[in-house]
């Protein structure tokens, strides 16, 4: 796995930087065409994935897991 400072960006920062880079390289219309094309790339239905991930978990358990994750993230 590659390791550098770029992996420390948040998802929001990655989207912002990627959008700027694509706009710079492709122009606005090219950027929009790229986004429109890439929206259909994922073949997985998120709702089905979500059902499998959280199967047999209560909302309280999901919340506790999320809280623990964010507490230990730093």
PQR file of N, CA, C, O and H, with PARSE charges and radii, in Angstrom:
ATOM      1  N   UNK A   1       0.843  -1.186   0.000 -0.4000 1.5000
ATOM      2  CA  UNK A   1       0.000   0.000   0.000 -0.0000 2.0000
ATOM      3  C   UNK A   1       0.881   1.239   0.000  0.5500 1.7000
ATOM      4  O   UNK A   1       1.873   1.313   0.725 -0.5500 1.4000
ATOM      5  N   UNK A   2       0.511   2.195  -0.809 -0.4000 1.5000
ATOM      6  CA  UNK A   2       1.265   3.430  -0.872 -0.0000 2.0000
ATOM      7  C   UNK A   2       0.988   4.265   0.364  0.5500 1.7000
ATOM      8  O   UNK A   2      -0.134   4.301   0.869 -0.5500 1.4000
ATOM      9  H   UNK A   2      -0.295   2.135  -1.398  0.4000 1.0000
ATOM     10  N   UNK A   3       2.010   4.924   0.836 -0.4000 1.5000
ATOM     11  CA  UNK A   3       1.828   5.749   2.026 -0.0000 2.0000
ATOM     12  C   UNK A   3       2.403   7.130   1.760  0.5500 1.7000
ATOM     13  O   UNK A   3       3.585   7.270   1.444 -0.5500 1.4000
ATOM     14  H   UNK A   3       2.922   4.895   0.426  0.4000 1.0000
ATOM     15  N   UNK A   4       1.574   8.136   1.888 -0.4000 1.5000
ATOM     16  CA  UNK A   4       2.036   9.510   1.777 -0.0000 2.0000
ATOM     17  C   UNK A   4       1.032  10.429   2.446  0.5500 1.7000
ATOM     18  O   UNK A   4       0.001   9.977   2.944 -0.5500 1.4000
ATOM     19  H   UNK A   4       0.614   8.022   2.145  0.4000 1.0000
ATOM     20  N   UNK A   5       1.335  11.723   2.456 -0.4000 1.5000
ATOM     21  CA  UNK A   5       0.474  12.678   3.147 -0.0000 2.0000
ATOM     22  C   UNK A   5      -0.906  12.801   2.521  0.5500 1.7000
ATOM     23  O   UNK A   5      -1.843  13.236   3.191 -0.5500 1.4000
ATOM     24  H   UNK A   5       2.173  12.090   2.052  0.4000 1.0000
ATOM     25  N   UNK A   6      -1.053  12.431   1.267 -0.4000 1.5000
ATOM     26  CA  UNK A   6      -2.346  12.577   0.598 -0.0000 2.0000
ATOM     27  C   UNK A   6      -3.422  11.669   1.187  0.5500 1.7000
ATOM     28  O   UNK A   6      -4.608  11.975   1.060 -0.5500 1.4000
ATOM     29  H   UNK A   6      -0.292  12.078   0.724  0.4000 1.0000
ATOM     30  N   UNK A   7      -3.050  10.581   1.818 -0.4000 1.5000
ATOM     31  CA  UNK A   7      -4.055   9.689   2.382 -0.0000 2.0000
ATOM     32  C   UNK A   7      -4.667  10.264   3.644  0.5500 1.7000
ATOM     33  O   UNK A   7      -5.615   9.697   4.186 -0.5500 1.4000
ATOM     34  H   UNK A   7      -2.087  10.333   1.921  0.4000 1.0000
ATOM     35  N   UNK A   8      -4.144  11.373   4.116 -0.4000 1.5000
ATOM     36  CA  UNK A   8      -4.672  12.000   5.333 -0.0000 2.0000
ATOM     37  C   UNK A   8      -5.829  12.951   5.044  0.5500 1.7000
ATOM     38  O   UNK A   8      -6.408  13.512   5.973 -0.5500 1.4000
ATOM     39  H   UNK A   8      -3.373  11.834   3.676  0.4000 1.0000
ATOM     40  N   UNK A   9      -6.177  13.142   3.759 -0.4000 1.5000
ATOM     41  CA  UNK A   9      -7.284  14.016   3.418 -0.0000 2.0000
ATOM     42  C   UNK A   9      -8.603  13.394   3.842  0.5500 1.7000
ATOM     43  O   UNK A   9      -8.772  12.175   3.814 -0.5500 1.4000
ATOM     44  H   UNK A   9      -5.706  12.685   3.004  0.4000 1.0000
ATOM     45  N   UNK A  10      -9.534  14.255   4.234 -0.4000 1.5000
ATOM     46  CA  UNK A  10     -10.892  13.775   4.522 -0.0000 2.0000
ATOM     47  C   UNK A  10     -11.579  13.493   3.191  0.5500 1.7000
ATOM     48  O   UNK A  10     -11.094  13.908   2.139 -0.5500 1.4000
ATOM     49  H   UNK A  10      -9.396  15.245   4.257  0.4000 1.0000
ATOM     50  N   UNK A  11     -12.700  12.793   3.236 -0.4000 1.5000
ATOM     51  CA  UNK A  11     -13.463  12.528   2.014 -0.0000 2.0000
ATOM     52  C   UNK A  11     -13.871  13.839   1.338  0.5500 1.7000
ATOM     53  O   UNK A  11     -13.810  13.958   0.114 -0.5500 1.4000
ATOM     54  H   UNK A  11     -13.094  12.456   4.090  0.4000 1.0000
ATOM     55  N   UNK A  12     -14.283  14.812   2.135 -0.4000 1.5000
ATOM     56  CA  UNK A  12     -14.692  16.105   1.583 -0.0000 2.0000
ATOM     57  C   UNK A  12     -13.525  16.768   0.851  0.5500 1.7000
ATOM     58  O   UNK A  12     -13.698  17.302  -0.245 -0.5500 1.4000
ATOM     59  H   UNK A  12     -14.332  14.715   3.129  0.4000 1.0000
ATOM     60  N   UNK A  13     -12.340  16.731   1.457 -0.4000 1.5000
ATOM     61  CA  UNK A  13     -11.161  17.323   0.822 -0.0000 2.0000
ATOM     62  C   UNK A  13     -10.805  16.607  -0.483  0.5500 1.7000
ATOM     63  O   UNK A  13     -10.443  17.247  -1.471 -0.5500 1.4000
ATOM     64  H   UNK A  13     -12.199  16.297   2.347  0.4000 1.0000
ATOM     65  N   UNK A  14     -10.909  15.287  -0.477 -0.4000 1.5000
ATOM     66  CA  UNK A  14     -10.620  14.512  -1.696 -0.0000 2.0000
ATOM     67  C   UNK A  14     -11.580  14.902  -2.813  0.5500 1.7000
ATOM     68  O   UNK A  14     -11.166  15.093  -3.956 -0.5500 1.4000
ATOM     69  H   UNK A  14     -11.203  14.768   0.325  0.4000 1.0000
ATOM     70  N   UNK A  15     -12.866  15.020  -2.479 -0.4000 1.5000
ATOM     71  CA  UNK A  15     -13.864  15.394  -3.483 -0.0000 2.0000
ATOM     72  C   UNK A  15     -13.585  16.796  -4.018  0.5500 1.7000
ATOM     73  O   UNK A  15     -13.652  17.029  -5.225 -0.5500 1.4000
ATOM     74  H   UNK A  15     -13.203  14.865  -1.550  0.4000 1.0000
ATOM     75  N   UNK A  16     -13.269  17.733  -3.111 -0.4000 1.5000
ATOM     76  CA  UNK A  16     -12.985  19.107  -3.538 -0.0000 2.0000
ATOM     77  C   UNK A  16     -11.740  19.164  -4.426  0.5500 1.7000
ATOM     78  O   UNK A  16     -11.763  19.794  -5.483 -0.5500 1.4000
ATOM     79  H   UNK A  16     -13.214  17.543  -2.130  0.4000 1.0000
ATOM     80  N   UNK A  17     -10.663  18.514  -4.007 -0.4000 1.5000
ATOM     81  CA  UNK A  17      -9.419  18.532  -4.777 -0.0000 2.0000
ATOM     82  C   UNK A  17      -9.581  17.800  -6.107  0.5500 1.7000
ATOM     83  O   UNK A  17      -9.086  18.258  -7.136 -0.5500 1.4000
ATOM     84  H   UNK A  17     -10.644  18.002  -3.148  0.4000 1.0000
ATOM     85  N   UNK A  18     -10.264  16.678  -6.083 -0.4000 1.5000
ATOM     86  CA  UNK A  18     -10.510  15.937  -7.313 -0.0000 2.0000
ATOM     87  C   UNK A  18     -11.361  16.718  -8.290  0.5500 1.7000
ATOM     88  O   UNK A  18     -11.102  16.716  -9.494 -0.5500 1.4000
ATOM     89  H   UNK A  18     -10.666  16.305  -5.246  0.4000 1.0000
ATOM     90  N   UNK A  19     -12.382  17.388  -7.769 -0.4000 1.5000
ATOM     91  CA  UNK A  19     -13.254  18.197  -8.622 -0.0000 2.0000
ATOM     92  C   UNK A  19     -12.471  19.330  -9.267  0.5500 1.7000
ATOM     93  O   UNK A  19     -12.632  19.605 -10.456 -0.5500 1.4000
ATOM     94  H   UNK A  19     -12.592  17.390  -6.792  0.4000 1.0000
ATOM     95  N   UNK A  20     -11.622  19.988  -8.483 -0.4000 1.5000
ATOM     96  CA  UNK A  20     -10.802  21.079  -9.041 -0.0000 2.0000
ATOM     97  C   UNK A  20      -9.848  20.557 -10.118  0.5500 1.7000
ATOM     98  O   UNK A  20      -9.688  21.177 -11.170 -0.5500 1.4000
ATOM     99  H   UNK A  20     -11.491  19.765  -7.517  0.4000 1.0000
ATOM    100  N   UNK A  21      -9.218  19.416  -9.846 -0.4000 1.5000
ATOM    101  CA  UNK A  21      -8.272  18.849 -10.813 -0.0000 2.0000
ATOM    102  C   UNK A  21      -8.983  18.460 -12.107  0.5500 1.7000
ATOM    103  O   UNK A  21      -8.484  18.731 -13.199 -0.5500 1.4000
ATOM    104  H   UNK A  21      -9.348  18.913  -8.991  0.4000 1.0000
ATOM    105  N   UNK A  22     -10.144  17.825 -11.983 -0.4000 1.5000
ATOM    106  CA  UNK A  22     -10.891  17.429 -13.179 -0.0000 2.0000
ATOM    107  C   UNK A  22     -11.379  18.641 -13.959  0.5500 1.7000
ATOM    108  O   UNK A  22     -11.333  18.649 -15.189 -0.5500 1.4000
ATOM    109  H   UNK A  22     -10.550  17.604 -11.095  0.4000 1.0000
ATOM    110  N   UNK A  23     -11.843  19.661 -13.253 -0.4000 1.5000
ATOM    111  CA  UNK A  23     -12.315  20.870 -13.916 -0.0000 2.0000
ATOM    112  C   UNK A  23     -11.162  21.555 -14.639  0.5500 1.7000
ATOM    113  O   UNK A  23     -11.320  22.034 -15.762 -0.5500 1.4000
ATOM    114  H   UNK A  23     -11.880  19.655 -12.254  0.4000 1.0000
ATOM    115  N   UNK A  24     -10.011  21.598 -13.994 -0.4000 1.5000
ATOM    116  CA  UNK A  24      -8.833  22.216 -14.617 -0.0000 2.0000
ATOM    117  C   UNK A  24      -8.429  21.458 -15.885  0.5500 1.7000
ATOM    118  O   UNK A  24      -8.097  22.068 -16.901 -0.5500 1.4000
ATOM    119  H   UNK A  24      -9.882  21.208 -13.082  0.4000 1.0000
ATOM    120  N   UNK A  25      -8.459  20.146 -15.816 -0.4000 1.5000
ATOM    121  CA  UNK A  25      -8.024  19.319 -16.947 -0.0000 2.0000
ATOM    122  C   UNK A  25      -9.078  19.197 -18.043  0.5500 1.7000
ATOM    123  O   UNK A  25      -8.748  19.228 -19.229 -0.5500 1.4000
ATOM    124  H   UNK A  25      -8.728  19.651 -14.991  0.4000 1.0000
ATOM    125  N   UNK A  26     -10.350  19.059 -17.651 -0.4000 1.5000
ATOM    126  CA  UNK A  26     -11.408  18.769 -18.617 -0.0000 2.0000
ATOM    127  C   UNK A  26     -12.310  19.951 -18.940  0.5500 1.7000
ATOM    128  O   UNK A  26     -13.052  19.915 -19.922 -0.5500 1.4000
ATOM    129  H   UNK A  26     -10.618  19.034 -16.688  0.4000 1.0000
ATOM    130  N   UNK A  27     -12.254  20.991 -18.131 -0.4000 1.5000
ATOM    131  CA  UNK A  27     -13.210  22.083 -18.246 -0.0000 2.0000
ATOM    132  C   UNK A  27     -14.510  21.682 -17.553  0.5500 1.7000
ATOM    133  O   UNK A  27     -14.689  20.529 -17.161 -0.5500 1.4000
ATOM    134  H   UNK A  27     -11.651  21.020 -17.333  0.4000 1.0000
ATOM    135  N   UNK A  28     -15.421  22.660 -17.407 -0.4000 1.5000
ATOM    136  CA  UNK A  28     -16.652  22.373 -16.669 -0.0000 2.0000
ATOM    137  C   UNK A  28     -17.529  21.335 -17.356  0.5500 1.7000
ATOM    138  O   UNK A  28     -18.060  20.440 -16.700 -0.5500 1.4000
ATOM    139  H   UNK A  28     -15.275  23.597 -17.726  0.4000 1.0000
ATOM    140  N   UNK A  29     -17.684  21.449 -18.670 -0.4000 1.5000
ATOM    141  CA  UNK A  29     -18.557  20.496 -19.351 -0.0000 2.0000
ATOM    142  C   UNK A  29     -17.960  19.084 -19.321  0.5500 1.7000
ATOM    143  O   UNK A  29     -18.692  18.106 -19.169 -0.5500 1.4000
ATOM    144  H   UNK A  29     -17.252  22.177 -19.203  0.4000 1.0000
ATOM    145  N   UNK A  30     -16.635  18.974 -19.465 -0.4000 1.5000
ATOM    146  CA  UNK A  30     -15.989  17.667 -19.378 -0.0000 2.0000
ATOM    147  C   UNK A  30     -16.105  17.075 -17.987  0.5500 1.7000
ATOM    148  O   UNK A  30     -16.319  15.873 -17.828 -0.5500 1.4000
ATOM    149  H   UNK A  30     -16.040  19.769 -19.588  0.4000 1.0000
ATOM    150  N   UNK A  31     -15.963  17.931 -16.974 -0.4000 1.5000
ATOM    151  CA  UNK A  31     -16.122  17.481 -15.592 -0.0000 2.0000
ATOM    152  C   UNK A  31     -17.525  16.933 -15.368  0.5500 1.7000
ATOM    153  O   UNK A  31     -17.693  15.866 -14.776 -0.5500 1.4000
ATOM    154  H   UNK A  31     -15.790  18.907 -17.103  0.4000 1.0000
ATOM    155  N   UNK A  32     -18.533  17.664 -15.842 -0.4000 1.5000
ATOM    156  CA  UNK A  32     -19.916  17.208 -15.671 -0.0000 2.0000
ATOM    157  C   UNK A  32     -20.177  15.916 -16.428  0.5500 1.7000
ATOM    158  O   UNK A  32     -20.894  15.046 -15.933 -0.5500 1.4000
ATOM    159  H   UNK A  32     -18.397  18.530 -16.322  0.4000 1.0000
ATOM    160  N   UNK A  33     -19.611  15.778 -17.609 -0.4000 1.5000
ATOM    161  CA  UNK A  33     -19.758  14.522 -18.357 -0.0000 2.0000
ATOM    162  C   UNK A  33     -19.116  13.369 -17.595  0.5500 1.7000
ATOM    163  O   UNK A  33     -19.675  12.274 -17.537 -0.5500 1.4000
ATOM    164  H   UNK A  33     -19.028  16.485 -18.010  0.4000 1.0000
ATOM    165  N   UNK A  34     -17.942  13.612 -17.009 -0.4000 1.5000
ATOM    166  CA  UNK A  34     -17.266  12.582 -16.223 -0.0000 2.0000
ATOM    167  C   UNK A  34     -18.122  12.148 -15.042  0.5500 1.7000
ATOM    168  O   UNK A  34     -18.284  10.952 -14.801 -0.5500 1.4000
ATOM    169  H   UNK A  34     -17.488  14.502 -17.056  0.4000 1.0000
ATOM    170  N   UNK A  35     -18.670  13.107 -14.304 -0.4000 1.5000
ATOM    171  CA  UNK A  35     -19.513  12.810 -13.141 -0.0000 2.0000
ATOM    172  C   UNK A  35     -20.744  12.028 -13.579  0.5500 1.7000
ATOM    173  O   UNK A  35     -21.100  11.031 -12.952 -0.5500 1.4000
ATOM    174  H   UNK A  35     -18.539  14.079 -14.500  0.4000 1.0000
ATOM    175  N   UNK A  36     -21.391  12.469 -14.644 -0.4000 1.5000
ATOM    176  CA  UNK A  36     -22.591  11.783 -15.143 -0.0000 2.0000
ATOM    177  C   UNK A  36     -22.270  10.341 -15.521  0.5500 1.7000
ATOM    178  O   UNK A  36     -23.059   9.436 -15.249 -0.5500 1.4000
ATOM    179  H   UNK A  36     -21.102  13.279 -15.153  0.4000 1.0000
ATOM    180  N   UNK A  37     -21.127  10.128 -16.141 -0.4000 1.5000
ATOM    181  CA  UNK A  37     -20.712   8.775 -16.530 -0.0000 2.0000
ATOM    182  C   UNK A  37     -20.374   7.921 -15.306  0.5500 1.7000
ATOM    183  O   UNK A  37     -20.774   6.760 -15.228 -0.5500 1.4000
ATOM    184  H   UNK A  37     -20.486  10.864 -16.363  0.4000 1.0000
ATOM    185  N   UNK A  38     -19.650   8.490 -14.365 -0.4000 1.5000
ATOM    186  CA  UNK A  38     -19.177   7.694 -13.234 -0.0000 2.0000
ATOM    187  C   UNK A  38     -20.276   7.369 -12.228  0.5500 1.7000
ATOM    188  O   UNK A  38     -20.115   6.447 -11.429 -0.5500 1.4000
ATOM    189  H   UNK A  38     -19.325   9.433 -14.428  0.4000 1.0000
ATOM    190  N   UNK A  39     -21.376   8.094 -12.246 -0.4000 1.5000
ATOM    191  CA  UNK A  39     -22.486   7.794 -11.337 -0.0000 2.0000
ATOM    192  C   UNK A  39     -23.051   6.407 -11.584  0.5500 1.7000
ATOM    193  O   UNK A  39     -23.563   5.786 -10.652 -0.5500 1.4000
ATOM    194  H   UNK A  39     -21.506   8.843 -12.895  0.4000 1.0000
ATOM    195  N   UNK A  40     -22.976   5.905 -12.795 -0.4000 1.5000
ATOM    196  CA  UNK A  40     -23.528   4.603 -13.121 -0.0000 2.0000
ATOM    197  C   UNK A  40     -22.526   3.466 -12.994  0.5500 1.7000
ATOM    198  O   UNK A  40     -22.852   2.326 -13.327 -0.5500 1.4000
ATOM    199  H   UNK A  40     -22.559   6.409 -13.551  0.4000 1.0000
ATOM    200  N   UNK A  41     -21.324   3.743 -12.525 -0.4000 1.5000
ATOM    201  CA  UNK A  41     -20.282   2.721 -12.472 -0.0000 2.0000
ATOM    202  C   UNK A  41     -20.574   1.652 -11.417  0.5500 1.7000
ATOM    203  O   UNK A  41     -20.396   0.460 -11.670 -0.5500 1.4000
ATOM    204  H   UNK A  41     -21.059   4.669 -12.254  0.4000 1.0000
ATOM    205  N   UNK A  42     -21.018   2.074 -10.248 -0.4000 1.5000
ATOM    206  CA  UNK A  42     -21.255   1.117  -9.163 -0.0000 2.0000
ATOM    207  C   UNK A  42     -22.467   0.255  -9.492  0.5500 1.7000
ATOM    208  O   UNK A  42     -23.553   0.769  -9.759 -0.5500 1.4000
ATOM    209  H   UNK A  42     -21.163   3.042 -10.042  0.4000 1.0000
ATOM    210  N   UNK A  43     -22.273  -1.049  -9.469 -0.4000 1.5000
ATOM    211  CA  UNK A  43     -23.355  -1.981  -9.775 -0.0000 2.0000
ATOM    212  C   UNK A  43     -24.047  -2.490  -8.514  0.5500 1.7000
ATOM    213  O   UNK A  43     -25.076  -3.161  -8.592 -0.5500 1.4000
ATOM    214  H   UNK A  43     -21.391  -1.467  -9.252  0.4000 1.0000
ATOM    215  N   UNK A  44     -23.475  -2.165  -7.345 -0.4000 1.5000
ATOM    216  CA  UNK A  44     -24.070  -2.645  -6.100 -0.0000 2.0000
ATOM    217  C   UNK A  44     -25.181  -1.711  -5.652  0.5500 1.7000
ATOM    218  O   UNK A  44     -25.069  -0.491  -5.769 -0.5500 1.4000
ATOM    219  H   UNK A  44     -22.639  -1.620  -7.282  0.4000 1.0000
ATOM    220  N   UNK A  45     -26.230  -2.284  -5.151 -0.4000 1.5000
ATOM    221  CA  UNK A  45     -27.336  -1.522  -4.586 -0.0000 2.0000
ATOM    222  C   UNK A  45     -27.002  -1.265  -3.121  0.5500 1.7000
ATOM    223  O   UNK A  45     -26.949  -2.196  -2.317 -0.5500 1.4000
ATOM    224  H   UNK A  45     -26.321  -3.275  -5.056  0.4000 1.0000
ATOM    225  N   UNK A  46     -26.778   0.006  -2.780 -0.4000 1.5000
ATOM    226  CA  UNK A  46     -26.361   0.332  -1.422 -0.0000 2.0000
ATOM    227  C   UNK A  46     -27.346  -0.178  -0.372  0.5500 1.7000
ATOM    228  O   UNK A  46     -26.937  -0.628   0.698 -0.5500 1.4000
ATOM    229  H   UNK A  46     -26.822   0.762  -3.433  0.4000 1.0000
ATOM    230  N   UNK A  47     -28.625  -0.111  -0.673 -0.4000 1.5000
ATOM    231  CA  UNK A  47     -29.608  -0.557   0.322 -0.0000 2.0000
ATOM    232  C   UNK A  47     -29.465  -2.049   0.626  0.5500 1.7000
ATOM    233  O   UNK A  47     -29.631  -2.463   1.773 -0.5500 1.4000
ATOM    234  H   UNK A  47     -28.958   0.254  -1.542  0.4000 1.0000
ATOM    235  N   UNK A  48     -29.162  -2.849  -0.380 -0.4000 1.5000
ATOM    236  CA  UNK A  48     -28.934  -4.278  -0.136 -0.0000 2.0000
ATOM    237  C   UNK A  48     -27.647  -4.504   0.643  0.5500 1.7000
ATOM    238  O   UNK A  48     -27.600  -5.359   1.527 -0.5500 1.4000
ATOM    239  H   UNK A  48     -29.027  -2.513  -1.312  0.4000 1.0000
ATOM    240  N   UNK A  49     -26.608  -3.750   0.325 -0.4000 1.5000
ATOM    241  CA  UNK A  49     -25.337  -3.854   1.067 -0.0000 2.0000
ATOM    242  C   UNK A  49     -25.566  -3.457   2.524  0.5500 1.7000
ATOM    243  O   UNK A  49     -25.084  -4.120   3.443 -0.5500 1.4000
ATOM    244  H   UNK A  49     -26.646  -3.055  -0.393  0.4000 1.0000
ATOM    245  N   UNK A  50     -26.307  -2.372   2.721 -0.4000 1.5000
ATOM    246  CA  UNK A  50     -26.595  -1.883   4.069 -0.0000 2.0000
ATOM    247  C   UNK A  50     -27.364  -2.935   4.879  0.5500 1.7000
ATOM    248  O   UNK A  50     -27.062  -3.162   6.051 -0.5500 1.4000
ATOM    249  H   UNK A  50     -26.699  -1.834   1.975  0.4000 1.0000
ATOM    250  N   UNK A  51     -28.345  -3.567   4.256 -0.4000 1.5000
ATOM    251  CA  UNK A  51     -29.119  -4.598   4.957 -0.0000 2.0000
ATOM    252  C   UNK A  51     -28.212  -5.730   5.429  0.5500 1.7000
ATOM    253  O   UNK A  51     -28.376  -6.237   6.539 -0.5500 1.4000
ATOM    254  H   UNK A  51     -28.590  -3.383   3.305  0.4000 1.0000
ATOM    255  N   UNK A  52     -27.262  -6.124   4.595 -0.4000 1.5000
ATOM    256  CA  UNK A  52     -26.352  -7.212   4.945 -0.0000 2.0000
ATOM    257  C   UNK A  52     -25.391  -6.792   6.061  0.5500 1.7000
ATOM    258  O   UNK A  52     -25.133  -7.561   6.987 -0.5500 1.4000
ATOM    259  H   UNK A  52     -27.129  -5.712   3.694  0.4000 1.0000
ATOM    260  N   UNK A  53     -24.872  -5.590   5.968 -0.4000 1.5000
ATOM    261  CA  UNK A  53     -23.911  -5.110   6.969 -0.0000 2.0000
ATOM    262  C   UNK A  53     -24.556  -5.028   8.349  0.5500 1.7000
ATOM    263  O   UNK A  53     -23.965  -5.451   9.343 -0.5500 1.4000
ATOM    264  H   UNK A  53     -25.081  -4.965   5.216  0.4000 1.0000
ATOM    265  N   UNK A  54     -25.755  -4.490   8.404 -0.4000 1.5000
ATOM    266  CA  UNK A  54     -26.399  -4.235   9.696 -0.0000 2.0000
ATOM    267  C   UNK A  54     -27.428  -5.293  10.088  0.5500 1.7000
ATOM    268  O   UNK A  54     -28.218  -5.084  11.009 -0.5500 1.4000
ATOM    269  H   UNK A  54     -26.235  -4.147   7.597  0.4000 1.0000
ATOM    270  N   UNK A  55     -27.418  -6.427   9.388 -0.4000 1.5000
ATOM    271  CA  UNK A  55     -28.355  -7.497   9.695 -0.0000 2.0000
ATOM    272  C   UNK A  55     -28.209  -7.916  11.158  0.5500 1.7000
ATOM    273  O   UNK A  55     -27.094  -8.076  11.653 -0.5500 1.4000
ATOM    274  H   UNK A  55     -26.776  -6.596   8.640  0.4000 1.0000
ATOM    275  N   UNK A  56     -29.318  -8.090  11.833 -0.4000 1.5000
ATOM    276  CA  UNK A  56     -29.367  -8.551  13.229 -0.0000 2.0000
ATOM    277  C   UNK A  56     -28.730  -7.574  14.223  0.5500 1.7000
ATOM    278  O   UNK A  56     -28.389  -7.972  15.337 -0.5500 1.4000
ATOM    279  H   UNK A  56     -30.224  -7.960  11.431  0.4000 1.0000
ATOM    280  N   UNK A  57     -28.563  -6.302  13.837 -0.4000 1.5000
ATOM    281  CA  UNK A  57     -28.020  -5.300  14.757 -0.0000 2.0000
ATOM    282  C   UNK A  57     -29.120  -4.310  15.124  0.5500 1.7000
ATOM    283  O   UNK A  57     -29.889  -3.876  14.267 -0.5500 1.4000
ATOM    284  H   UNK A  57     -28.839  -5.980  12.932  0.4000 1.0000
ATOM    285  N   UNK A  58     -29.184  -3.964  16.387 -0.4000 1.5000
ATOM    286  CA  UNK A  58     -30.148  -2.952  16.818 -0.0000 2.0000
ATOM    287  C   UNK A  58     -29.571  -1.566  16.510  0.5500 1.7000
ATOM    288  O   UNK A  58     -28.370  -1.412  16.289 -0.5500 1.4000
ATOM    289  H   UNK A  58     -28.559  -4.317  17.084  0.4000 1.0000
ATOM    290  N   UNK A  59     -30.453  -0.568  16.500 -0.4000 1.5000
ATOM    291  CA  UNK A  59     -30.008   0.804  16.281 -0.0000 2.0000
ATOM    292  C   UNK A  59     -29.032   1.218  17.382  0.5500 1.7000
ATOM    293  O   UNK A  59     -28.053   1.918  17.122 -0.5500 1.4000
ATOM    294  H   UNK A  59     -31.428  -0.694  16.680  0.4000 1.0000
ATOM    295  N   UNK A  60     -29.303   0.781  18.609 -0.4000 1.5000
ATOM    296  CA  UNK A  60     -28.405   1.108  19.719 -0.0000 2.0000
ATOM    297  C   UNK A  60     -27.013   0.522  19.497  0.5500 1.7000
ATOM    298  O   UNK A  60     -26.016   1.186  19.782 -0.5500 1.4000
ATOM    299  H   UNK A  60     -30.098   0.212  18.820  0.4000 1.0000
ATOM    300  N   UNK A  61     -26.927  -0.695  18.998 -0.4000 1.5000
ATOM    301  CA  UNK A  61     -25.635  -1.337  18.735 -0.0000 2.0000
ATOM    302  C   UNK A  61     -24.897  -0.601  17.614  0.5500 1.7000
ATOM    303  O   UNK A  61     -23.689  -0.380  17.703 -0.5500 1.4000
ATOM    304  H   UNK A  61     -27.737  -1.234  18.765  0.4000 1.0000
ATOM    305  N   UNK A  62     -25.623  -0.225  16.563 -0.4000 1.5000
ATOM    306  CA  UNK A  62     -25.016   0.529  15.467 -0.0000 2.0000
ATOM    307  C   UNK A  62     -24.466   1.852  15.994  0.5500 1.7000
ATOM    308  O   UNK A  62     -23.350   2.247  15.659 -0.5500 1.4000
ATOM    309  H   UNK A  62     -26.604  -0.405  16.491  0.4000 1.0000
ATOM    310  N   UNK A  63     -25.262   2.535  16.824 -0.4000 1.5000
ATOM    311  CA  UNK A  63     -24.829   3.809  17.416 -0.0000 2.0000
ATOM    312  C   UNK A  63     -23.589   3.613  18.275  0.5500 1.7000
ATOM    313  O   UNK A  63     -22.633   4.381  18.164 -0.5500 1.4000
ATOM    314  H   UNK A  63     -26.169   2.214  17.096  0.4000 1.0000
ATOM    315  N   UNK A  64     -23.592   2.594  19.129 -0.4000 1.5000
ATOM    316  CA  UNK A  64     -22.438   2.332  19.994 -0.0000 2.0000
ATOM    317  C   UNK A  64     -21.184   2.044  19.176  0.5500 1.7000
ATOM    318  O   UNK A  64     -20.100   2.523  19.508 -0.5500 1.4000
ATOM    319  H   UNK A  64     -24.369   1.971  19.218  0.4000 1.0000
ATOM    320  N   UNK A  65     -21.330   1.263  18.107 -0.4000 1.5000
ATOM    321  CA  UNK A  65     -20.183   0.962  17.244 -0.0000 2.0000
ATOM    322  C   UNK A  65     -19.651   2.235  16.582  0.5500 1.7000
ATOM    323  O   UNK A  65     -18.440   2.443  16.504 -0.5500 1.4000
ATOM    324  H   UNK A  65     -22.211   0.874  17.837  0.4000 1.0000
ATOM    325  N   UNK A  66     -20.567   3.082  16.107 -0.4000 1.5000
ATOM    326  CA  UNK A  66     -20.156   4.330  15.462 -0.0000 2.0000
ATOM    327  C   UNK A  66     -19.454   5.248  16.456  0.5500 1.7000
ATOM    328  O   UNK A  66     -18.428   5.852  16.143 -0.5500 1.4000
ATOM    329  H   UNK A  66     -21.550   2.913  16.170  0.4000 1.0000
ATOM    330  N   UNK A  67     -20.016   5.344  17.650 -0.4000 1.5000
ATOM    331  CA  UNK A  67     -19.423   6.191  18.685 -0.0000 2.0000
ATOM    332  C   UNK A  67     -18.017   5.702  19.033  0.5500 1.7000
ATOM    333  O   UNK A  67     -17.096   6.507  19.169 -0.5500 1.4000
ATOM    334  H   UNK A  67     -20.850   4.853  17.904  0.4000 1.0000
ATOM    335  N   UNK A  68     -17.852   4.407  19.175 -0.4000 1.5000
ATOM    336  CA  UNK A  68     -16.544   3.823  19.476 -0.0000 2.0000
ATOM    337  C   UNK A  68     -15.546   4.084  18.340  0.5500 1.7000
ATOM    338  O   UNK A  68     -14.385   4.416  18.581 -0.5500 1.4000
ATOM    339  H   UNK A  68     -18.600   3.753  19.064  0.4000 1.0000
ATOM    340  N   UNK A  69     -16.021   3.926  17.105 -0.4000 1.5000
ATOM    341  CA  UNK A  69     -15.156   4.168  15.951 -0.0000 2.0000
ATOM    342  C   UNK A  69     -14.622   5.591  15.966  0.5500 1.7000
ATOM    343  O   UNK A  69     -13.418   5.809  15.834 -0.5500 1.4000
ATOM    344  H   UNK A  69     -16.964   3.656  16.910  0.4000 1.0000
ATOM    345  N   UNK A  70     -15.529   6.570  16.128 -0.4000 1.5000
ATOM    346  CA  UNK A  70     -15.098   7.960  16.082 -0.0000 2.0000
ATOM    347  C   UNK A  70     -14.242   8.332  17.274  0.5500 1.7000
ATOM    348  O   UNK A  70     -13.368   9.191  17.164 -0.5500 1.4000
ATOM    349  H   UNK A  70     -16.507   6.392  16.236  0.4000 1.0000
ATOM    350  N   UNK A  71     -14.478   7.696  18.417 -0.4000 1.5000
ATOM    351  CA  UNK A  71     -13.660   7.958  19.595 -0.0000 2.0000
ATOM    352  C   UNK A  71     -12.222   7.495  19.365  0.5500 1.7000
ATOM    353  O   UNK A  71     -11.281   8.162  19.795 -0.5500 1.4000
ATOM    354  H   UNK A  71     -15.188   6.998  18.507  0.4000 1.0000
ATOM    355  N   UNK A  72     -12.048   6.368  18.698 -0.4000 1.5000
ATOM    356  CA  UNK A  72     -10.721   5.790  18.475 -0.0000 2.0000
ATOM    357  C   UNK A  72     -10.075   6.241  17.179  0.5500 1.7000
ATOM    358  O   UNK A  72      -8.932   5.870  16.909 -0.5500 1.4000
ATOM    359  H   UNK A  72     -12.812   5.826  18.349  0.4000 1.0000
ATOM    360  N   UNK A  73     -10.762   7.024  16.373 -0.4000 1.5000
ATOM    361  CA  UNK A  73     -10.247   7.418  15.063 -0.0000 2.0000
ATOM    362  C   UNK A  73      -9.012   8.291  15.153  0.5500 1.7000
ATOM    363  O   UNK A  73      -8.126   8.182  14.305 -0.5500 1.4000
ATOM    364  H   UNK A  73     -11.690   7.326  16.593  0.4000 1.0000
ATOM    365  N   UNK A  74      -8.928   9.136  16.135 -0.4000 1.5000
ATOM    366  CA  UNK A  74      -7.772  10.059  16.243 -0.0000 2.0000
ATOM    367  C   UNK A  74      -6.588   9.405  16.774  0.5500 1.7000
ATOM    368  O   UNK A  74      -5.545  10.041  16.923 -0.5500 1.4000
ATOM    369  H   UNK A  74      -9.648   9.225  16.824  0.4000 1.0000
TER
END
